[in-house]
Amino acid sequence: MMKSPAPENMYLPDVESHESDGHYGKMIAMARAGGMTPPGIWHLFAFKPRMTDALSAFTHEVMRGPSPLSAGLRELIAAYTSRRNACVF
């Protein structure tokens, strides 16, 4: 199995270097402590939580809410789409 390339920098140094003690800030810290590079979207969610709460809730509902498609199938569709768009997922 091919290893995915490391994500590129977002080129938003203020967003990427922002320290947050909120939910996503803690997730970023845990990922880094485990030697992993956190997904860029986490940085955006941690930077402006009030502005991104609605996006987070929307994404959760789309991926986990009631649907004729299982959550696993929705994840597979998202991963396939990301890969087709050359986006590390």
N, C-alpha and C positions, 0 to 999 in steps of 0.2 A: 504494500500500500504506500502511495506517495505521501510524503509529509507536506503539509500546506506551508507555503512561504510565510515568513513573519509579516504581520500587517505593516503597512507603510504608515509613517507619521501623518497626522491629520493636518499639519502645518498651521495649527491653532495653538501656539505655545501657552497662551493664557488659559485655554480650556484644558489642555493636557496636564499642565502643572498645577492646576487649581486643587487645593486640599479641601476635602469635604468630609464631614463626620456623619453625613446622612447614609441612607441605605446603599446607594451606588458608590459612594466614597469608600465605605467599608468593603464592598465587593472588589473594588479596585485594589485596595490594600491587601486583601486576602489573595487575589490572583498574583500580585507582585511577590508576596511572601512565598508563594508556591512556585516561583520561577516562571510564571506564565505572563504573557502580554495580554492585558485586558482589552476587550473589544472597544473600539473607538466610541461607539454609541454610549457606553457607560460613562465616558468622560463628559459627553454632552448632558446626560441625565444628571450627573453629579454637579455640573457647573451651574445650571439654572433649574433646580428641581421644580419650582412652581410652574415654570413654562413647559416642562416636559412631563409632568404628571399625567396630563390628558393623553399624550402620545403613548406613555407606558400603559395606561389603562386600556386604550384602544388596542394596542398590540396584544395585551394579555387576553382581551375578549375575543379577538380574531383567532388567536392561536389556541386558546383553552376553553372558550365559551361553547355553548350548545351549537352543534353543527352536524350535518349528515356525514361529515368526514371526521375520522378519528384524529386526536391530537397528533399521533405519530405520523399519519399521512400528511397532515398540514405541515409538520416539521420537515418531512421529506420533500414536499413541494417547495418549501422555502429554501432548503439546502440546494436543491436542484437549480432553482432560479438564481440563487446567489452564485453558484458555480458557473452557470451559463453567462452571467454578467461579470465574470472574473472577480468576484467579491469573495474574500475569505469569510466563510461562515462557520 
